[in-house]
Amino acid sequence: MSADKVSSASREMGTEASQAKISALASQIMGLTHDDILMHLRFFDRALAQLEVKERKGIGCLATDGQLCYYDPVYVLKCYQEEPRLVTRAYLHMLLHCIFFHGFRYDKLDGEKWDLAADIAVEKVILELGLSGASLEADVEAERKLGGLGEDIGALTAERIYRYFRLNPLSAAEEQKLRRLFARDVHSLWKPAEQLEITQEQWKKISERIKADLKSFTKNKSGTEALEKNLEETTRDRYDYSEILRKFAVAGEDITVNEDEFDYIYYTYGLEHYGNLPLIEPLEYREINKVREFVIAIDTSASCRGTVVRAFLRKTYSILKDSENFFHKVNVHIIQCDNEVRSDTKITSDEDFEKFMQYGKLTGFGATDFRPVFAYVESLREQKEFEDLKGLIYFTDGYGIYPERMPDYKVIFAFLDEDENRSPVPPWSMKVVLEEDGLEEAGNEYQTG
């Protein structure tokens, strides 16, 4: 498309006819942009088909709500006149936000930090893809900045960048500089997942398809590492730690009235007419699932940060604090271990847990070996410390020596990040990847509550 046509149209913004001309040109630009991306990045075909383009006059930007890509025709023409590739860049930028589900978690995080982290992540992917029709003059500076962030963070996914910004707050000047380099669209239309017409599950299917197509479309080609890392983060299964703990529930008898089998009408009728003689005695016993005996093992090797470990323990405490999860008497052991067992704290009540959270200290910070914990637990069982141990959950970075023998209780290895370089967990155990943000939020709630 001729830049002269765009320049002429941008000068004619008064009459109805000129407005129609502007809309027509902007629509043509968006169509050509769509085709350019599709032609060069064919693995995005289903994503492009899902994200429809729609004109919205007066918004002064480009924005997406996960279903539609909205554009202001005047803004599109101005961008095209300034730098024709800018529109393609912004279109691809919004498409990647949708593919990586960035808008679906917006309401649960610090909005400003998540905005910036998501923008940096998708720009890293775009620069690696090397689409000539989306390159900009400022890319040299952007790549230099991404190189520095990569050294500090590792794989530049939005989740990792967000965590880094939370632990290392930016100055106002640095934040403004990063937004200038990486922001391409406006996120004001991002909404809580339940308000979106297109579900996260639909986008997940598209993302999984892209992940599969990459293997055939990019054989022996470089430039897709950042895209693959972000897709891995996007499509991995996420777990509710509350549900994980319920897997350790054991059936036990607790003295309580069984509301389902007790009829109060007959009971009170007997009391009224026959003194203290109820017609039906209440069924005092019912069987419910409650956590009774289990072990929490904490990897205190140098690679496990103290703040995250404490957040994990606070999360555990907040779940167990609910009386429905406790027997009147509990037997929980919190074992700290790096390459040897450093401490064992026995919890027999809610008060014990609260005391540990207040005064307990992390010890160790050497190399990692999982075997000492399992050997130690066996020695506790031999000493009759447990009546019926049902499970052990090991919170770790995963870089250690696993035991070979399968114990006769459930075992879960819990990690914060998915890492393809990590050795696989033993086949008799379960692996879960937890959400660090969820742990931190729960920890903050406990601290301030």
Buried (B, 14 or more C-beta within 10 A) or exposed (E): EEEEBBEBBBEEEEEEEBBEBBBEBBBBBBEBBBEBBBEBBEBBBBBBEBBEBEBBBEBEBBBBBBBBBBBBBBBBBBBBBEBBBBBBBBBBBBBBBBBBBBBBBBBBBEEEBBBBBBBBBBBBBBBBBEBEBBBBEEBEEBBEBBEEBEEEBEBBBBBBBBBBBBEEEBEEEEBEBBBEBBBBBBBEBBBEBEEBEBEBEBBBBBBEBBBEBBEEBBEEEEEBEBBBBBBBBBBEEEBEBBEBBBBBBBEBEBEEEEEEEBEEEEBEBBEEEEEEEBBBEBEEEBEEEBBBBBBBBBBBBEBBBEEBBBBBBBBBBBBBEEEEBBBEEBBBBBBBBBBEBBBBBBBEEBEBBBEBBEEBEBEBEEBBBBBBBBEBBEEBBEEEBBEEBBBBBBBBBBBBEBBEEEBEBBBBBBBBBBBEEBEEBBEEBBBBBBBBBBBBBBBEEBEEE
